[in-house]
Amino acid sequence: MFSCYESNVNTYEAKAIIDGKQICWCSISMQDDTWRITSWYTDPKYAHHGYGTKTLTCCLKQMLEEKGEPQHFEYVWNGQNQYVMDWLKEHFDPVCKLPLAVQKYSDADDWEAHIYKLNKQKVLDFCTQ
């Protein structure tokens, strides 16, 4: 049902499959000593049943086992699905990489405004629950 694999030298992907259908996936890239969750999606028909959480956890656990612990965790949020950001706030204390002063006074859609630093210890604790 859940599988995780290294899709290339710098990225791991995990999937949840039910009845032969992929219902959830996530992708985590590794750059320097930072792991960045770049994609995390659950089919709306299967949302809010824990499949996304289990898929993410499966991927993180396998990466920790195979690669050891990174210095930093980040999440790329596209601004859609507020429940995702609410979930991140509840579990990982996300902090936007773009300083608030810049966000407040800039109309530009800066890439760093979509990247959130996560509380490393909370991510690690989450993976070991």
Rosetta blueprint (number, residue, H / E / L):
1 M L
2 F E
3 S E
4 C E
5 Y E
6 E E
7 S E
8 N E
9 V L
10 N L
11 T E
12 Y E
13 E E
14 A E
15 K E
16 A E
17 I E
18 I E
19 D L
20 G L
21 K E
22 Q E
23 I E
24 C E
25 W E
26 C E
27 S E
28 I E
29 S E
30 M E
31 Q E
32 D L
33 D L
34 T E
35 W E
36 R E
37 I E
38 T E
39 S E
40 W E
41 Y E
42 T E
43 D L
44 P H
45 K H
46 Y H
47 A L
48 H L
49 H L
50 G L
51 Y H
52 G H
53 T H
54 K H
55 T H
56 L H
57 T H
58 C H
59 C H
60 L H
61 K H
62 Q H
63 M H
64 L H
65 E H
66 E H
67 K H
68 G L
69 E L
70 P L
71 Q L
72 H E
73 F E
74 E E
75 Y E
76 V E
77 W L
78 N L
79 G L
80 Q L
81 N L
82 Q H
83 Y H
84 V H
85 M H
86 D H
87 W H
88 L H
89 K H
90 E H
91 H H
92 F H
93 D L
94 P L
95 V E
96 C E
97 K L
98 L L
99 P L
100 L H
101 A H
102 V H
103 Q H
104 K H
105 Y H
106 S L
107 D L
108 A L
109 D L
110 D L
111 W H
112 E H
113 A H
114 H H
115 I E
116 Y E
117 K E
118 L E
119 N L
120 K H
121 Q H
122 K H
123 V H
124 L H
125 D H
126 F H
127 C H
128 T L
129 Q L
